[in-house]
Amino acid sequence: MCFSADTDILVLHSDEAQHVSLTRTLRFINALLWLSGAAVVGTGAFVNADTRHPERLLDFVVFRTVNVMLIISGTVVLAFSVCTCFEYFFKKRITLCVIGQFVEKELSSFVLEKYHQVDRGPEKLLAFDYIQSTYQCCGAHNYTDWQRSGWIRNRSRSSELPVSCCQKVVIMADCSLDNPDVIYKEGCIEFVKARYEMHFLIMGVVAVLVAFFQFVCFHLTNYLMFKLE
């Protein structure tokens, strides 16, 4: 009993040390949650910037919406540090088959009806030229799409193609259906679809990982708060 005072002091110091330790752990978890929010915002911003050319071409409202949702949800995490982990699960309901159907429909429509329309805006024309020259493809399904397009009907030569459809070594006058050897044979649908699918996969993986991480942090935080009480 003569050591009761010293024992009380030791217990007090032990409790204070435990409190400090738990507090630091909570701060560390809070910092990790901030980083997870930054990762979500960064992913949304990266995907939006990386798809600048196809995005200008295709009015993919769903894709832009998912980008916005990622950025907003990440901002909420950054603002409040600790938030529920359930906000990310709704994003995975978007299926890749919707992407394929949309890309095929819109890309075909653009080649056949919209490429020659100046009022569509130079950004969309440059976007499709960029896709064709970068992926070395021509048309939506293949180069024969241009035979039925408004572009052909508005040209002085009925066989002329956009120069982005052909190898870079040729001059504009040689880029035509009369010179099939210099035309890119594959269509652009598969390339654009694969690009969108990859970016949706990136967003989905990040969302699931962050959701799992926040689920763990949420319960760990509750446990530590219980210990602090």
PEMOVEN-V317328 format. One line per field, one symbol per residue. phi: phi as a letter, one per 40 degrees, with the letter a starting at -180 (. if undefined). burial: I if it has 24 or more other C-alpha atoms within 12 Angstrom, else O. A space follows every 10 residues. Layout:
phi: ???
burial: ???
This chain:
phi: .cbccccccc cccccccccc cccccccccc cccdcccccc cccccccccc bccccccbcc ccccccdccc cccccccccb gbaccccccc cccccccccc cccccccccc ccbbcccccc gccccccccc cccccfbagc caccdccbcc dccbccbcbc bdcccbcccc cdcccaccbc cbccccccdc cccccccccc cdcccccccc cccccccccc ccccccccc
burial: OOOOOOOOOO OOOOOOOOOO OIOOOIOOII OIIIIIIIII IIIIIOIIOO IIIIIIIIOI OOIIOIIIII IIIIIIIIOO IIIIIOIIIO IOOOOOOOIO OIIIOIIIII IIIIIIOOOO OOOIIIIIII IIIOIIIIII IIIIIIIOII IIOOOOOOII IIIIIIIOOO OOOIIIIOOO OIIIIIIIII IIIOIIIOII IIIIOIIIOI IOIIIOIIOO IOOOOOOOO
